[in-house]
Every structure is written in structure tokens, then in C-alpha cells.
Amino acid sequence: MDNLRNRTDEQLVTLYAIGVNEAFNTLLERYKDRLYSYIYYTIRNTDIANDIFQETFVKAIVTIQQGRYKESGKFYAWLTRIAHNLIIDQFRLTKNENTISSDEVNLSPFDLNHLTESSRENKIIDEQNFSDICHLIDFLPENQREIVHMRIYQDLSFKEIAALKGISINTALGRMRYAILNMRRMANKQQLDPYTN
């Protein structure tokens, strides 16, 4: 669909939302270099920048597919905002990892918050949701299942996955995107919604 290149961002988002997957590929091609440069020059770490870049597009995909995209005429600004939030999360994570000391760990035998009823209930719910997601992963096509396993269970970046599988990063991202969509479809059929918890 060469004519997709002549469409506006909003037209491409609308087409993608109704199932024209090539429309999102056009958006990806249009903004990937610019967005990656923004992320890299903020983070200054290739691996982390690649992960944030991929995560930005995964979030964009899920938001559009769920019909929650409302940023009329501002697609790139919206993408940048998603990336910016992920960058802030990364900075916070790094800061927390670097500032926690053993002095800050509460080892008091009187601190029993982790044993409260609501805490145990949340743990049971989380375990059930995780079990449901694991069950859904088993029904994915093999090429999608491999990507999900490598990303979630092996904690590999999309760059590492692409290198190991001998595919492009865009292909790895695409397979992850289709895996998410397939799991959502299966979850809806089974009246599960692991993505809302």
C-alpha cells in the first residue's frame, strides 16, 4: 500500500485501529529514527534506549487497539510523551537501585503488613492473573510464543531477541504486538482481562 505514505498520522491511526496493520508500519517508519534519537540522547545507553523505544511502540499499539487514542493531530508528540514517561520510570528505577541500603530495610518483627488479609488477597489475585497469562501464552503461534518467552521469562531486550532469532528488531516488535493482540482476544473469549490489573 504505497498510498499509505501520503496519509496523515490521524488517517493512519484510524486505519490501523480498524485492522490495516500496514498503517502502523508506515507510522513506525515515519517516526522511528526521530523517536529513537530522542530516547538515546536522553538515556545515553544503547540497550536501555532500545528497550524504551520498543516499549513505547508496544504501549502505542495497545492504546490504539483498545480505542483509547485521543490525541488528534499530535501523534508524534503523543509518542514522545509515552517515551518521556518511560524514561522517567527508568531514571527512578536506577536511582532507587543505587540508593537503597541495608539500613533502610525494616526487619522489625512487629511489622506484619505483608501478612495482612488484603496483602494475601492481592498476592492470590496476582498469582491467578499470572497463571491465566501463562495459559494464554501456550496457545500462541510458535513464533509469537518464542518472542514472549524471551522477553518476559528471559528478560531479553528486543535487540537481543532479534540477534538471537536472526530477525530485525521491527519483526520482533511485530511478533510481540500480535502476541499481545492474540492474548487479549483469547482473554476476552474466556472472560479474562489480565491487562486491567
Backbone torsions as a table, in degrees:
resi	resn	phi	psi	omega
1	MET	NA	78.3	-179.0
2	ASP	-62.1	-29.8	-177.1
3	ASN	-68.5	-11.7	177.8
4	LEU	-64.6	-30.2	-179.6
5	ARG	-63.6	-22.6	-179.4
6	ASN	-90.2	-3.6	-178.8
7	ARG	-81.5	154.0	175.1
8	THR	-74.7	165.6	177.3
9	ASP	-56.6	-44.5	-176.6
10	GLU	-65.1	-38.9	176.8
11	GLN	-63.5	-40.9	179.4
12	LEU	-66.0	-41.2	177.6
13	VAL	-61.2	-44.6	179.7
14	THR	-61.5	-44.5	179.1
15	LEU	-63.3	-43.0	179.8
16	TYR	-63.3	-39.7	-178.7
17	ALA	-63.0	-26.6	179.6
18	ILE	-97.8	7.8	171.2
19	GLY	111.1	5.4	177.6
20	VAL	-88.6	90.5	-173.8
21	ASN	-62.9	-29.8	179.7
22	GLU	-62.8	-24.3	179.7
23	ALA	-63.8	-39.9	179.2
24	PHE	-70.3	-36.0	176.8
25	ASN	-59.3	-36.8	177.9
26	THR	-66.1	-43.0	176.9
27	LEU	-62.3	-41.8	179.3
28	LEU	-60.3	-47.4	178.9
29	GLU	-62.4	-37.0	-176.2
30	ARG	-66.4	-35.9	-170.3
31	TYR	-120.0	-3.9	-171.7
32	LYS	-62.1	-43.7	-177.4
33	ASP	-66.4	-45.5	-178.7
34	ARG	-63.5	-44.9	-178.8
35	LEU	-67.4	-43.6	-179.8
36	TYR	-61.2	-42.0	179.1
37	SER	-60.2	-43.0	178.5
38	TYR	-59.1	-46.8	-178.0
39	ILE	-66.2	-48.1	-175.7
40	TYR	-61.6	-44.1	-176.8
41	TYR	-72.9	-12.8	173.4
42	THR	-88.7	-42.1	-174.8
43	ILE	-86.3	-40.6	-177.4
44	ARG	62.6	32.6	177.0
45	ASN	-143.7	117.7	-173.1
46	THR	-60.9	-47.5	-177.5
47	ASP	-63.4	-46.5	-179.5
48	ILE	-66.5	-39.6	178.4
49	ALA	-61.6	-41.6	177.8
50	ASN	-62.2	-43.6	179.8
51	ASP	-63.1	-44.5	-179.4
52	ILE	-66.7	-39.0	177.1
53	PHE	-58.1	-48.8	-179.4
54	GLN	-65.5	-43.0	-178.8
55	GLU	-63.5	-35.3	177.6
56	THR	-60.2	-46.4	-179.0
57	PHE	-71.7	-32.7	175.5
58	VAL	-62.9	-44.8	178.5
59	LYS	-63.0	-40.3	178.2
60	ALA	-62.4	-44.9	179.7
61	ILE	-58.7	-50.4	-177.4
62	VAL	-62.5	-43.4	-179.1
63	THR	-62.0	-44.9	179.7
64	ILE	-65.5	-45.0	-179.1
65	GLN	-62.4	-32.0	178.9
66	GLN	-81.8	-2.0	179.3
67	GLY	74.6	23.0	-176.8
68	ARG	-101.5	3.2	179.5
69	TYR	-77.6	122.7	-176.3
70	LYS	-129.2	7.4	-172.2
71	GLU	-86.2	69.6	-176.3
72	SER	-57.9	122.9	176.4
73	GLY	77.6	6.1	-174.3
74	LYS	-133.6	42.1	-173.5
75	PHE	-60.0	-49.0	-177.8
76	TYR	-65.3	-38.9	177.4
77	ALA	-62.1	-37.5	178.3
78	TRP	-66.3	-44.5	177.1
79	LEU	-59.5	-43.8	-179.3
80	THR	-63.2	-37.4	178.3
81	ARG	-65.3	-41.0	176.4
82	ILE	-60.4	-48.4	-179.5
83	ALA	-61.0	-43.4	-179.8
84	HIS	-58.5	-44.4	178.9
85	ASN	-63.5	-39.0	178.0
86	LEU	-67.6	-36.8	177.2
87	ILE	-63.9	-43.7	178.1
88	ILE	-61.2	-43.5	177.4
89	ASP	-58.5	-41.2	179.9
90	GLN	-64.7	-43.0	178.1
91	PHE	-62.1	-42.1	179.2
92	ARG	-63.4	-43.2	179.5
93	LEU	-61.1	-46.0	179.3
94	THR	-62.8	-42.9	-179.8
95	LYS	-62.7	-44.6	179.5
96	ASN	-63.6	-40.1	179.3
97	GLU	-64.1	-31.9	-176.7
98	ASN	-87.8	-12.9	-174.1
99	THR	-112.8	-9.8	-179.6
100	ILE	-76.4	128.5	177.3
101	SER	-120.9	167.2	-179.7
102	SER	-66.3	-22.2	178.2
103	ASP	-67.1	-24.9	-176.3
104	GLU	-86.7	-9.3	-178.6
105	VAL	-79.3	126.8	-177.8
106	ASN	-87.8	110.2	-179.4
107	LEU	-106.7	19.5	-177.2
108	SER	-65.7	131.4	177.6
109	PRO	-70.2	-10.0	-179.6
110	PHE	-92.8	-6.0	178.2
111	ASP	-90.4	95.8	-175.1
112	LEU	-111.2	23.3	-178.0
113	ASN	-58.7	-34.0	-177.8
114	HIS	-69.6	-10.6	179.4
115	LEU	-104.3	4.2	-178.3
116	THR	-67.0	159.5	-176.6
117	GLU	-59.3	-45.0	-177.1
118	SER	-66.0	-35.8	179.0
119	SER	-65.3	-43.6	178.9
120	ARG	-65.9	-38.3	179.6
121	GLU	-64.2	-43.8	178.1
122	ASN	-62.3	-38.4	179.4
123	LYS	-64.6	-41.1	179.0
124	ILE	-64.0	-43.1	179.1
125	ILE	-63.1	-45.4	179.0
126	ASP	-60.0	-42.6	179.7
127	GLU	-64.3	-39.2	179.0
128	GLN	-66.2	-43.1	178.3
129	ASN	-61.6	-43.4	179.0
130	PHE	-61.9	-42.0	178.3
131	SER	-61.9	-42.1	179.3
132	ASP	-62.6	-43.3	-179.8
133	ILE	-65.1	-43.6	177.8
134	CYS	-58.6	-39.5	179.6
135	HIS	-63.9	-42.9	-179.7
136	LEU	-65.6	-37.9	-179.3
137	ILE	-58.7	-35.9	-178.6
138	ASP	-61.4	-22.2	-176.7
139	PHE	-97.3	2.6	178.4
140	LEU	-75.0	154.8	171.2
141	PRO	-58.5	150.3	-172.2
142	GLU	-55.3	-42.9	-176.5
143	ASN	-66.9	-31.5	176.3
144	GLN	-76.4	-40.9	-178.9
145	ARG	-60.9	-40.0	179.4
146	GLU	-61.4	-44.6	-178.8
147	ILE	-63.3	-44.3	-179.5
148	VAL	-62.5	-45.2	179.0
149	HIS	-60.6	-44.2	-178.0
150	MET	-67.0	-38.0	-177.7
151	ARG	-74.8	-45.8	-173.2
152	ILE	-87.0	-50.2	-173.2
153	TYR	-84.3	-32.4	179.5
154	GLN	-98.6	-6.7	177.2
155	ASP	56.0	40.5	178.8
156	LEU	-89.7	148.3	174.9
157	SER	-75.3	163.7	177.6
158	PHE	-64.7	-30.7	176.6
159	LYS	-64.3	-44.3	179.1
160	GLU	-65.8	-40.6	178.7
161	ILE	-61.6	-46.6	-179.7
162	ALA	-59.0	-42.7	-179.6
163	ALA	-65.4	-44.2	-179.0
164	LEU	-66.5	-36.7	-177.2
165	LYS	-89.2	-10.0	-178.1
166	GLY	70.1	35.7	179.9
167	ILE	-126.9	169.9	177.9
168	SER	-78.4	160.6	176.4
169	ILE	-61.3	-39.0	179.3
170	ASN	-61.3	-37.5	178.0
171	THR	-66.7	-42.8	178.4
172	ALA	-61.8	-44.0	178.3
173	LEU	-62.7	-43.3	179.6
174	GLY	-60.9	-42.7	179.4
175	ARG	-65.6	-37.6	177.0
176	MET	-65.0	-41.4	179.4
177	ARG	-60.4	-47.8	-179.9
178	TYR	-65.8	-34.0	176.8
179	ALA	-62.3	-45.0	179.1
180	ILE	-61.5	-45.2	-179.7
181	LEU	-63.6	-42.1	179.3
182	ASN	-64.8	-41.2	178.9
183	MET	-65.8	-38.8	177.6
184	ARG	-62.3	-44.1	179.7
185	ARG	-61.0	-45.7	179.4
186	MET	-65.2	-40.1	179.7
187	ALA	-62.1	-41.8	179.7
188	ASN	-64.9	-37.7	178.3
189	LYS	-64.9	-33.8	-178.4
190	GLN	-95.8	8.9	-179.1
191	GLN	60.5	35.0	173.8
192	LEU	-109.5	153.0	171.5
193	ASP	-147.1	77.0	-176.7
194	PRO	-65.2	-14.8	-175.2
195	TYR	-84.9	-5.5	-177.7
196	THR	-98.8	-1.8	-178.9
197	ASN	-100.1	NA	NA
